[in-house]
Amino acid sequence: MARRWLVLGVASILLAALFNMLHVPGALLLGPLVAAVAMAASGSACVVPGPVFTMAHAIIGLLIARTLAADTLAELLRDWPLFLAGVVFVVAASSLIGWALARWRVLPGTTAVWGAAPGGASAMVIMAGSFGADTRLVAFMQYLRVVTVVIVATLVARIWTGEAPASQLPITWFPPLRPGALLATLLLAFLGAQLGRALRLPAGAMIIPMVLGAVLHNMGLVSIELPPWLMAPIYAVVGWQVGSRFDRPILLHALRALPGLLVATAALIGACAGFAALLVVWGGIAPLTAYLATSPGGIDSVAIIGMAGNADMSFVMSMQTARFVVVMITGPWIARMVARSIARRGG
């Protein structure tokens, strides 16, 4: 088993470095995920211990909490009709596409909903697993969409700015560190994860630290410190956990579902682009800003593309963040509703 972990670790590092060099979104997670898939398909899967995965959930929750800044709320309050319309439209469109995927048996009911959900990919995978969906297929659809969204967003940025922005900024692995802040962050992650498990809340190991972290961070009581050298193994843990479940039957199922997933991805991107056009015409929003704000997923890559294209980043990130929070809250209810609808129709 030790040899398997060594092989997995080395393969993960090499693939993550390759993907990062090729500017593939989410390289630090996708590299380990692909490595784990290869080992699982060959019958040499490595399973991540439960406590390690729980701590990874908690730290990802704090990563999300750090994006829920007070200035985001101020931006939401200032243009709330546009944000409300944008969030409702994208969530409704993704839910409809999830329903269609389930109805036509491309993916099982709840798996289709979480796979189509326009939120942070790693968070959606964790939430999906907590609510009984197949995390392997959710991850497959989420990252298929992330890559597609980034390619399309880069092309849109080229059209509106005349240049192609870089899809990946250089990683500063060892930035200046505040040891006290790092210790407080890890302690908050540990205590939040334990509280989430004690409350038996689905995805509680991620949600409780996220809520506590957002409140304490905005109050100035805790400064969330998550350096890249810490996040790299955290992403690896999530990738290993998901990838280790991709045996040969599930890989074959994912490949059979690929045409339908590509159509669904194109439909969602097209619907969001259509709403972005309405924001341009009726809301007076700049075209690139409107497109990136409504873009379904890949929030980190969208941020990089937006900054390179001089988009209004406060508007873009506020709408992306608001939609992510809404998906986190409504996702379980939508998944249950779709599953009941398919069951009633005999799907």
N, C-alpha and C positions, 0 to 999 in steps of 0.2 A: 504493500500500500504506500509506503514511503517513496518508493520509486515512481509510482503513478503520480503522486503529488509533485515530485520533482519535475517530471516530464510536463505535467500540466502547467506548472509555474513558468518554466522556461518557454514553452509554446505560447503562453499567454503574453509574456513580455515581448516576444518577437512579433507576434501578430498585432499587439497594441501599438508597438513602435511603427510597424509597416502601415497600419491604418492611419495613424497620426501623420506620418510622412505624406500619405496620399490625401490628407485633409478629409478623411471619412468622419462624419459626425459620431460622437459617442465612442471614439476609438478606445478609450480606456475601459469601457464596458464590453464593447463588441469583440475586442481581441480575446479576452478570457472566455466570453460566451462561445465564440467559434471554436476555440481550443477545447472547451468542455464538450461541445457537440461532437467533435471528431472523436474524442475518447469514449464518449457514451455510445456512439454508433459502432465503435470497434469492440464494445463489451468491456471497457476499462473505466467506467464512470467513477468519479470521485465525489462523494456526498459531503457537503459542508455541514459541520456540526451545528445543531440548533442554536446554542447560545451565541455563536459567532455571527450567524445570519441575523439573529434578533438585534445585536448591536449594530450591524450594518444598516438595518432598517432605521434604527434610531438616529444614526448619523445622517442618513439621507433626509430624514424628517427635519433635522436642524439645517441642512443645506437649503431646503425649501423655505424654512422659517426666515433665513437670512434675506430672501428675496421679498418677503412681505413687509416692506418698509413703510413708514408713515407717509412718505411723499407719494407712494402709490395710492393710498387712500385719498389723499388730497386731489390727485388727478382724477380719480374715479368720481368724486363728489362734484368736481367742476364740470365734467362732461358726461354725467350719469346717463342721459337718454341714449347717447351713442354707444356707450359701453354696455348698457342693458340690452339694447337691440343686437349688438354684435355677439355678445355672449349667448343670448337665447338662440339666435339663428344658428351659430356654429354647433352648439350642443344639440339642438333639434336635428340638424342635418346629419351629424355623426350618429345620433341615436337611430334615425331612420335608416341609415346605411347599415348599421349593426343589425337592425331588425330584418332588413332584406337579406343580409348574409346568413342569418339564422333561418329565415323562412325558406331560402333556396338551398339550405343545407351545405353551404360552403364551409361554415363553422358552426359548432354547437351554440345554443342561445346566449348564455351569459358570456361565453368566450368571445363571441362576435361583438357584443356590446363593449366589453373592455378593450378589445383589439381596435375598435373604431373610435374609442374615446380620445378626444383631442387634448390630452394632458401630457405631463412629463412621462416619458416612456418607462423609466425605471420605477417611478411611483405607481404607474398604472399596472405594471407587472406584479408589484407587491400587493396592491389592492385586489387585483384579480384573483391571486392565489388565496387571499383571505376570504373571498366570497365564493369559492368553489369552482372558479373557471380554470381552464387549462393554461397555465402560465407559459408553456412552450409555444403554443399557437398565438397567444396574446403578444409575447415578445416578438415572434416572427412578423406579425402584422404591424406592430408599433414601429419596429426599426425599418421595415420596408417603407413605411410612410415617412419616417424621419429622413431617410436618404432621398426619397423622391421629392419631399418638400424642399429640402436644401438645394437640390439641383434646380428645381423650378424657381425658387426664390433668388438664386444666383443669376439665372437668366433674366428674371424681371429686373433685378438691380442693374444688370448690364444695359438693358433697354433704356432705363430711366436715368442712369448716370453716365453711360458710355464706357464704363469699365467694370471688370469683374472683380468684386472684393474677395479677399482671402477668406476661406471658410474655416480657418483655424488659426488662432493666435499662438505664438510661441508660448510654451509652458514654462513658467518660472518655478522650478521644483522646490527650491528652498528660499522662499521669501523671508523678510524679517519676521521673526516670531516673538510673540508675547507668551511666555510660558504659563503665566497665571490665567490668561484668557483660554489657552488650549486646555489646561487642566479643568477649568470651569465648564468648558464645552463638553469634554468627555464625561465629566460627572453628571451634567445635565442629561446627556444621552443615556447613560446607564440608569439613572433614576427614572427618567421618562419611560424607558423601555420596560423597566420592572413594573411601573405603575400601569402601563398599557396592558401588560400580561395579567396583572392582578385584576384589572377591570374586565378582562376577557372581551375587550372591544376588538372587532375585526380590524386588522391592520393597526391595532392600538400601539404597537411598538414603534410605528412611524408617526401616527397622528398625534399622540400625546406629546412626544418631544417637539413636534412641529408647532403645536399650539403654545406650549410652554415657552419654547424658544422664541417665537414671534413676539409674545407679550413681553418677556424679559428683555429681549434685544431692543425693542422699541422704547421700553422704559429706561434704557441705559443701564440696567442692572447686570446684564451679561453681554459681553462682546463675543459673538460666535466666531471661533477661529478654526478654519478647516483648510489647512495647507494642502497643496496638490500631493505631496508625498503621503499624506494620510488618506486622501480621497481615492488615490489609485488602487490600493488594496481593497477599499470598500466597494468600489465599482467591480473589482475582480470577483469579490465574494458573491455579489448579486449575479454577475454573469455566469459564474461556476454553478450556482444553485439552479438557475434556469437551464443552462446548457446541459447539465448532467442528466436531465430528464428526456433529452432528445434521442430516444432509441430509434432503430430503423423504421418501425411502423409509423411513428409520428413524423419522421422525416419524409416518408413517402406521402403521408397525408398532407403535409405542408406544401410539397411540390405539386400535388394534384390541385390544391386550393389556390396556387399562385395566380392563375389567370383571373379568377374571380376577385382576388385581393387587389390585383393591379387595377381592375376596373373600378372597384370600390374606392381605392385611393385616388384615382383620377377624378371620380365623381365628387369626392369630398373637397379636393383642391379646387376643382372648377366651381363648386357651389360657394366656397369661401371667396374666390376671386370675384364672383358675381356680386356678392355682398360688399366687397371692397369697392367695386365700381359705384355702388349706391352711396357709399360713404364719400367718395370723391365728388359725386354729382350733388348730393343733398346736404352733405356735412361739410363740404369745403376742405376735406382732408387731402393732403398731398398723395398722389398715387402710390408711391413706394411705401409710405407710412401706412396707408390703408391696407395694402396687400399684406405687409408683414404683420400688422396687428391682428388680422383675421386668419393668418396662416395656421393650419391645423397641426401644430406640434413642432418639435425641435426648437424650443424656446432659447436655448443657449446659442445655437447656430444662427437663429433668426436675429438675435441681439448683435452678433458679430457682423452679419451682413448689413443690418440696419445702420450700425455705427460707421461702417465703411462707405455706405451710400448716403450718409448725412440725413437719415430719416429722423422724425421726431421720436426719440427713444422713450421719453416719458409716456407718450401715448401708446407706443407699441408694447412696452413692457407692462403697462397698467392693464391693458386689455388682455394680454396673454396671462398675466397673473390672476386677474379676476376670473377668467374662464377656467383656469386650472383649479382654483378653489371651488368653483361651482361644480365642476366635474367630480372632485373629491367628495363633495357633499351629496350630489344627486346620483352618482354612479351606481351605488347599490340598489337604489329604488328603481332606476331605469332598467338595470339588468334583471331584477325580479319581474318587472312589468312585461318586458319583452319575453322572458321565459314563459310566463303565464299565457301571454297572447299566442305564442307558438304552440303551447300545449293544447289550448282550446281549439286551435285550428287543425290539430292532429299532425303538426310539424314535428 
